[in-house]
Amino acid sequence: MKIQIKYNKTALREFQKKLQIRERALPTLKNKEAALRVMVLEAKKEWKSLDDLYLLKIKKIEGWKQLWKEFNTDIVGIKSVTSKSLNVAGLIIPEFQSMEIRINDFSIFGNPAWFADGIKELKGILEIRVRKEFLANKLSLLEYARKKATQKVNLYEKVQIPTLSSTIKQIKRYLEDEENLEKAGQKLLKQKLLKAKRT
């Protein structure tokens, strides 16, 4: 952080104000970063459990592998997905709420009897996949926000606050030296004037 320093009291007050703002904001930023870190961990756990459930469902229908070849995939589809927006640490995140499955008309008699069970299983798999997409988006947004918060905490902690503190000390020393020189100059002038009066 490069700072242009003016050695006067106005600049000193300005730097003190900037330092105070950052010192006050730092605990809030640290809390936000910690909260985001926890949310990322929770989202990853949720992702893992959804992924496990998805794999379980896929494994369950794996025995039907040969039968799925005759299944018409146009029968089942997603009609609509409803989501709600959550405000998480100043971040708007869409979250899955519900899903409506579209089942096109098909002949019960013209198709194998297992189609009804197959549709039921596909509905569950579709919902998990949609939930996983929402969760992947949420995880991505949370990771990005956590990364930005961590960068800002590091910027404040490791760069701006130390630089501003150092600059303030530098200006204070300069002003003190200037004041001391001024006092010393006044003393010398006073002594010269006294000497001149005596002679």
Steps between C-alpha positions, in 0.01 A plus 500: 500500500671814378409814688582857413597662827450865581663591826230711661228462761221477241667199335560348845130529589404357159725194548379453858140502374581241229677281756207525742253398226706193412556399863126522564413306182755222554307302770183513288692379195658220702156392626360508146793295372459244782124476438556448128762234574247310717231533231740364238571198722127442555430528126780249429351256753158545341657443156663178625173366644310587179773339292483185716121492462533548123750213473271282714205568269710431191626175655140403580393524135823356362348152508246622248774601253371282217141614560588872482593458134133465414391795719380806311683796658245746362245374752659675801635856515521807718196725476613773742743570781420741781772669700528767764773757548693499825708791623811344651756750632395755239500239224182405312491123453223313316387194694293208375145497630297262287479335162215393279553196278334472161377153407382471143216266419607148418317178449497286812407198292740569212802530731659266755350491850824620662466845331293628797780406744758636257323837487489513880876432520578754225300768682717448811821508294392815314423680826840407645676623184315834513580535872865427424504773232360752746747386764792523256398858422464581871840346575661697220350829622595430863857402405540818296363719781720323759806547280423872459440541876830322578682724253351811660587380853858433387517835323387684812703291746824460310518806277275797568493511881879456541569749218263760644642450852853541367402811303333654806815438709713652225285814481489530881881472521540759227257740671672443838843563344367812331353620831827425685700685234261792523535510881877471474504780240286718729733429792804597290327814380405588856859446615634717213251775585602485869866512401433791266319694778789447741756641261 
